Structures are given as C-alpha cells and as structure tokens.
C-alpha cells in the first residue's frame, strides 16, 4: 500500500495532467514484452506486434525486466510530441541519467554499453535515443492518436468531477479500483509498503494506458522541490481497449480521407505523434513545400498547432484535431 499524506497546501497544489508522453508509454509497454502479465485489454495490442523486436529496439528493451524500473519520465519529459521527447533524452544531464541507471539491474543489457552510458559517452546516448525512437515506431506509433484521445477523455471526465464536486470528490472517485481517499491520506494499491509526504509541494496525477502492474509514484531526482507524479492506469475495459488497438487502416482512413483528402488525412494521423515539416514530408513522400501547404491548411482549420523548437518547426494536434482523428477511427 502506498499512502500519500496530503496537507491543505498539497491539495491546493495537486493537479491533473493529460499524458506522461508517448515515450514513457513506449518504455512501459516494453515491460509487457519482458514478462509482465498483459491482461485482457492488452492482448489485441500484443497480437498486432511483430514476432520479435527489431535490432534497433533491443538496447532499450534490455533495460527492462525484474527489479526496479528505469524512470524515464525525467529524461524524456511529458511533451506529447515524440521528437520533443527524443530531444530531451539526448540533452538530459549526464548526472541524471547516471542516477537513474544506478538503481536498476538490467541483466539483459550490454555491460560495456551501460558503462559508456553512465560515463556520459554521446555515442552510447545516441544508441539509447535511436532505440527509444525505434520502439515507439514499432509498439506505440500506430496507436498514439487514439491513445491520446482516450487520455484526453479521461482527463476531461476528471475535470468535470472536479468542477461539480471539488478536489475531495475527485480523489474519492477518479480511480476507485486502485485509489481510495481517506482524509488526509490518499491510499493507493501498490507493490510495496510506502509512505510519501509531499510537504506542501502537492502532487501531479497523470493517466496512463500502459500500467499493467498498477499505479506508480515517480520522483524527480533532478529537482527536489518538484512534486512527485502518480501515474494511474486507465485501460481496464476490454471494449474500450478493442477500439484503442483497432488498425487505423481499416477504421480511420476512409472517413477522414473523404472529409480531408487522402494525403491530408494521412498527415493528420502522422501529426498525432508530433513531428517537423521535414519529417512529415519524408513520411508522406511529398516535397517539403507540399508538406508545408498541408500543415497550413490543417492549422487554419484549428486541427494542428505549430511552434518552433530549437531549429525546427514542430506540429502537434489541437484538441479538435485529436477529436476528429479519434472519431474518424471509431468503429462505424
């Protein structure tokens, strides 16, 4: 049992985010492949996977297994754009990565590579980044648009409960199968006995799809003043899961293509992952100028938003774009 002791100041500062990000979901999904019980909602997802991971994916997979998990939340951030998370991982402080690696066993990992990672070797870090990207493409990428819509819907439901009944009502009801509010303690079904006292810093509560083992409490090792994050599983209903893992080709392509045109519908699906104009052009097999034209139309329709990150322009879906993609992929 995890007991989180919340003061009045903690309750004021407790907030609910929409997602831990696609790369955190990606890493957690690997634990299902490493032996964690999948459960009924995840069986369709597993059936759609290739028989084995690609060689590019295996370095990250080797960091999973029994014992403490690598906490990637502080390394990749929670940005819903994949490229932003990869940039964060590439630029994460060496000391932070060293701390995270120090408490895991990783018996499948190459010991030389682990040593180079801990020593701050950039080539070893690039292997980790490339492997994270490969795992995302193989495990999460085809489903991320629908996963994001599902998580947005969960957070919206939490928001309605908060507005109608206040923070205590929300804590009483937001995840009744694993969380119980016994003022002033939030009790969470957990793998071990643990007491956490935020001491006025509050708590960040985040819904997740890939949490087959139950809730997890994440502490930011790089910032002692930052609030802890409680990751809460949301995928319990096999019917909801069946919609989540349904193939986009057979469900979403025709309705969206009829509305937006085939190329623009494909662009909307790709942008659910968050990407640059150059990456979009490559994946659509069109010129960068043509990709820019498509993003301009989607942006004018309030389906995507565009911002500059470093030297690249990054496009992500707006809530309206996510909703449209999700509805287009829903069973008819």
FENFENUR-V325163 format. One record per backbone hydrogen bond with DSSP energy under -0.5 kcal/mol. CO is the residue of the C=O (numbers start at 1). NH is the residue of the N-H. If there is no record, write none. Layout:
co-><CO CO>
nh-><NH NH>
//
This chain:
co-><1 1 2 2 3 3 4 4 5 5 7 8 9 10 11 15 17 21 22 23 24 25 26 27 27 28 28 29 29 30 31 32 39 39 40 40 42 43 44 45 46 54 54 55 55 57 58 60 61 62 62 70 72 72 73 81 82 83 84 85 86 87 88 89 93 94 95 96 97 98 99 100 101 106 110 111 112 113 114 115 116 117 121 122 123 124 125 126 127 128 129 130 131 132 133 134 135 135 136 136 140 140 141 143 144 145 146 147 148 149 150 151 152 153 154 155 156 157 158 159 160 161 162 165 166 167 168 169 170 170 173 175 175 178 180 180 182 184 185 185 186 187 188 194 196 196 198 202 203 203 204 204 205 206 208 209 211 216 216 218 219 220 223 228 229 229 230 231 232 234 236 237 238 239 240 241 242 247 248 248 252 253 254 255 256 256 257 261 262 263 264 265 266 267 268 269 270 271 271 273 274 275 276 277 278 279 280 281 281 287 288 289 290 291 292 293 294 295 296 297 298 298 299 303 305 307 309 312 312 313 314 315 316 318 319 320 321 322 323 324 325 326 327>
nh-><3 194 4 188 5 196 6 186 7 198 11 12 13 14 14 205 207 25 26 27 28 29 30 30 31 31 32 32 33 34 36 35 42 43 43 44 46 47 48 48 49 57 58 58 59 61 62 63 64 108 109 72 75 76 77 85 86 87 88 89 90 91 92 92 97 98 99 100 101 102 103 103 104 109 114 115 116 117 118 119 121 120 125 126 127 128 129 130 131 132 133 134 135 136 137 138 139 140 140 141 143 144 144 147 148 149 150 151 152 153 154 155 156 157 158 159 160 161 162 163 164 165 166 169 170 171 172 173 173 174 176 178 179 189 182 187 185 6 182 187 4 180 2 3 5 198 201 228 15 205 206 230 17 232 234 211 214 218 231 229 221 223 226 204 218 231 206 216 208 236 238 241 242 243 244 245 246 251 252 253 256 257 258 259 260 261 261 265 266 267 268 269 270 271 272 272 273 274 317 82 83 315 280 281 282 283 284 285 286 291 292 293 294 295 296 297 298 299 300 301 303 304 302 318 316 314 312 309 314 277 307 275 305 322 323 324 325 326 327 328 329 330 330>
//
